Structures are given as C-alpha cells and as structure tokens.
Amino acid sequence: MIDFLAAVQHSTLYWLAMIYFAAYPIVTSIIWITTSVFFRVRWESPHPPTPLANTPFVSVLIPAHNEARVIGDALRAACAIDYPNYEVVVIDDGSTDETLQVVEAFVAEGKVRQIHKAQNEGKAMALNDAMACLNGDIVLIIDADAEPEPDILQRMVPHFDHARVAAVTGNPRVKNVDTFLARLQLIEFTSIVSLLRRSQRIWGRIMTVSGVVAAFRKSAILDVGGFSPEMPTEDIELTWKLQKRFWDVRYEPSARVWMTVPSTLRGLISQRRRWSRGLMQVLHKHRDVMAHWRFRRMWPIFIESSLSILWAICFVSLTTLWAVSYSAGYPPVGAHPIPNLWGMVIATLAMMQLLTGTLMDRRYDPDTIKYYPYAVYYPIVYWMILALTHFISIGWLFKRPSRQAIRWRTARKVFAP
C-alpha cells in the first residue's frame, strides 16, 4: 500500500491535479470579482425604477404540484405586483393535496386564473401546456414558493424594449434563514450565483436563468420549441437553446423574489444532485457549441462549466487519496492538514469573493451583511457538498437525455389550513 501511494503521489498526473486543484479557485475568484465589479459599475442602477413608457401585457405564470403549504403566500405577493397590465395564472399539474382549494379561493375573488391538469406530467410539460392559454406577450415564471417584490415587473419589463432580448432572470433571495444550511445558501446565492451571473453577462452569455424567477418573451420560447420535458433542469436547457438561436438573455439583480431553500442536508443534496445531472446533460446535448465559430460567445460558459466539473473530480479524488495516505501512515506529498501558503491564498480570495457579492447584494437584501460570518464555513462545508454531488453525477455527462418527461418530486409538509 505504501509503495502504491508513493508511486501515485510522485507521478506527473498527481502534480498536475495538485496544481489545477490550487489554481482553479484562485483564477476564477479573480475573474468573477473583477468582471462582476465591472457589471456593477456599468449596468446596475442605484435609483428607484422610473415610470414605464411602455406597459405591455404580462402573464405571471406559477406552475404548481402539491404546493398547498406555500402557494397562498406566492399568490398574495403576485397579486400585489405594482404594474397596470398583467394577469396571474396558476397551472396545477396533477396535485394530490389541497393546492386546488387554495388557488380556487383566489380564483373566486377574480384575482387569478387556474389551469388544471389531471395528470402529473412534470414542470416543463406544464409550462408548455400553459403557453397557449396566456394573454401576455411577456411571461414571468415564478415558483410556487416564491414571493415577488411589488416592483419586479417595473424592473424586468424595460429589458424587452430591445427586440433581441428573450429572457431576463431575476435575483432570488433566501427567506427561511433559520438554519445553518439555509444561511450558507443565502451566502451562496449572494456571493456565488448572483456574482457569477454578473460576470457571465460581461462574458456575453449566461449559463442559466433562475428557475425560481425569470421573465420570457413568449415568441422566443415558441421559437426554440418550448421547454424540454426530458431534461432534469429545464431552465438551464432553455437558456442554452435561446442563446444558440442568438437571443439575448440578461440578469436584473433588482428584480427580487423571496424563496424557501432546503433546510435539511438530505433535501439540499437531492436538489444539488438534480442540478448536477441537469448541467451534465445540457453539456452533453450542446457539446456542439465548441465545434462552431458562430457559437463562440457560448464557449466561456461551456469551458467554465466543464472546468468546474474537472475541479470537483480533483477535489474528491485528492481528498480521498490524502485520507487513505494518513490512515496508512504515509503523510501525503504536497498536502498538509494545516493550510500552507496556497491554502491561505485560496481561502483569502474565497472570502474576498464572498464579501464582494455580499456588499453588492446588500442593496437588495440589507440583512445579507449580518450573515457574512457564515462565509467562513462555505469553503469548508459547501465546497465539499457541491464537489460530491458533481462527482457522483459525472456519469450523466455521457448519457443521452431520456425520452420520458421528468416529473415533479415535490416534498412539502402536510398542509394545515
């Protein structure tokens, strides 16, 4: 065993993995910080929304399956949106709880329209089926556990004055910050997700709109054939399809919704496995972007996504190798449990990145700054979770998407009126 460990840790492949393991977070942190700051200076406005010159009709669409516990709050917030020309539509996809009864109360008041599907066919199929029933040329899609701010349409609609804009993704904020994992996710959505979307706008293409909140030009959705029912993450897939058709996808950080994130480790891992599977299958399906010059603006997001998967493989493989080395009494070559220079550089840049995102987003969520101390746990706990979910999902990178629709797996507590 000792001879084997020594041979592995003195090989060229091991040292290449070590260099990449250290260099990737350093380089990406510098890129994300600098480009997101450029976005902030160039495109983010600190002023309240100005009165709209155009107010096209907007359909606020909420897909739901077994969402009785949360959909009432979402509908109250949706009905309170400050915009003169919109409708709220719920498409219920075969719910077996009291979702229909909750929605019907809003329908009876004349505030909401409801589309009911007797059979659960999945979120993507529900969204596709709803398109023909909507009156708006712009469709704001929000999750059934998301509560939009009143000014959300004032923030998003002006983007559609530009004919090439197909979608505008909003800024999901964490509502349930009562657990350790939820607070880590608050840091993630502030300092990773939001920061990366700012950076990607500078690169020219966005990896994905937010499945929680995004506004679309309905004609653009129809232009690319709608949502893909066979993909685990229909939001990533639609984003890539739109951009391959040369539609523009934007990020509007002032368009906020308040969402509920998984508060248990099991729920979080399940969610992240689905996200990882979805990303892998999108990369597999759209790998042709690297072969065509006309898709060159998508190269940065394809390369960055691929490199992040490679880093996850290095993270899990090296960590496992080091654990085995210590247990065998052979101290790992080039690794030490106490952070050395490289470890301190990585940690410092990670904290700088998290602080940059926190300072940027405190304008939209003032309470964010008080949770920044939790950022110290992000590289320790969260990187491990994300790396593991990527690692165990790696097989999906080489699989063709299933021909069957991905159905809902909503797990909610029992509804209590």
Secondary structure, 3 states (H helix, E strand, C coil): CHHHHHHHHCCHHHHHHHHHHHHHHHHHHHHHHHHHHHHHHHHCCCCCCCCCCCCCCEEEEEEECCCCCCHHHHHHHHHCCCCCCEEEEEEEECCCCCHHHHHHHHHHCCCCEEEEECCCCCHHHHHHHHHCCCCCCEEEEECCCCEECCCHHHHHHHHHHCCCEEEEEEEEEECCCCCHHHHHHHHHHHHHHHHHHHHHHHHCCCCCCCCCEEEEEHHHHHHCCCCCCCCCCHHHHHHHHHHHCCCEEEEEEEEEEEECCCCCHHHHHHHHHHHHHHHHHHHHHCHHHHHCHHHHHHHHHHHHHHHHHHHHHHHHHHHHHHHHHHHCCCCCCCCCCCCCHHHHHHHHHHHHHHHHHHHHHCCCCHHHHHHHHHHHHHHHHHHHHHHHHHHHCHHHHHCCCCCCCCCCCCCCCCCCC
